[in-house]
């Protein structure tokens, strides 16, 4: 099954493809205009595949995990957590984002990683591959089926033993970690969008984020909804509010990277 377009770039490419197919048979449309539209489509549609080809390849374990995720019929699974979120294969981080996360964990020399929102475990395993042998990744996942699915893939990798999965509401798990005075060098947030602000505030206000720690937040472009006119979904509104809250927060500095559906890197000032 081909994933549906869910990032600003893939949505743009899809719309350009529709437009060029509509005007191609029209003799009244100038050939130069058709050529320009075809080039615009090519610019949009070929960028992600090119970036993927120019990025270090994923491990065999990650490739197998992606294949398993794509083969699963997610329509028959809705989250058994409080949000009742419909699980879908597009939630998978994928090759380029996985390699970026792995790169960041390695570059920051992180030994302890916290992931808030794991799904089938692609990003968790990618980051675990960059951890030293004594490194630890704690992954929070609200959905029991997704957590079990991920665990099966972790068993197939020599790095899977570094991952500890906590099933349940993320905020509850985070507060338990705070009570135990646990701290992390790198935190990846990719869970329910309405909870993003609470997760970030708890990380910054507590021991969760190490003094020089880095936070990476996924989906901060949310299909372009935060900057487009029109009716936004609840997730789009939540991300727009989160992005603005980060901009207005004097405690942090941040950069939004337009990779896939947007990644924001955040650290304390």
HELIX and SHEET records of a PDB file:
HELIX    1   1 UNK A    8  UNK A   24  1                                  17    
HELIX    2   2 UNK A   31  UNK A   45  1                                  15    
HELIX    3   3 UNK A   47  UNK A   53  1                                   7    
HELIX    4   4 UNK A   60  UNK A   71  1                                  12    
HELIX    5   5 UNK A   74  UNK A   76  5                                   3    
HELIX    6   6 UNK A   89  UNK A   91  5                                   3    
HELIX    7   7 UNK A   95  UNK A  107  1                                  13    
HELIX    8   8 UNK A  122  UNK A  128  1                                   7    
HELIX    9   9 UNK A  144  UNK A  154  1                                  11    
HELIX   10  10 UNK A  160  UNK A  162  5                                   3    
HELIX   11  11 UNK A  170  UNK A  179  1                                  10    
HELIX   12  12 UNK A  193  UNK A  195  5                                   3    
HELIX   13  13 UNK A  196  UNK A  205  1                                  10    
HELIX   14  14 UNK A  222  UNK A  227  5                                   6    
HELIX   15  15 UNK A  234  UNK A  248  1                                  15    
SHEET    1   A 7 UNK A 163  UNK A 167  0                                        
SHEET    2   A 7 UNK A 136  UNK A 141  1                                        
SHEET    3   A 7 UNK A 112  UNK A 116  1                                        
SHEET    4   A 7 UNK A 184  UNK A 189  1                                        
SHEET    5   A 7 UNK A 209  UNK A 218  1                                        
SHEET    6   A 7 UNK A 263  UNK A 268 -1                                        
SHEET    7   A 7 UNK A 252  UNK A 257 -1                                        
END                                                                             
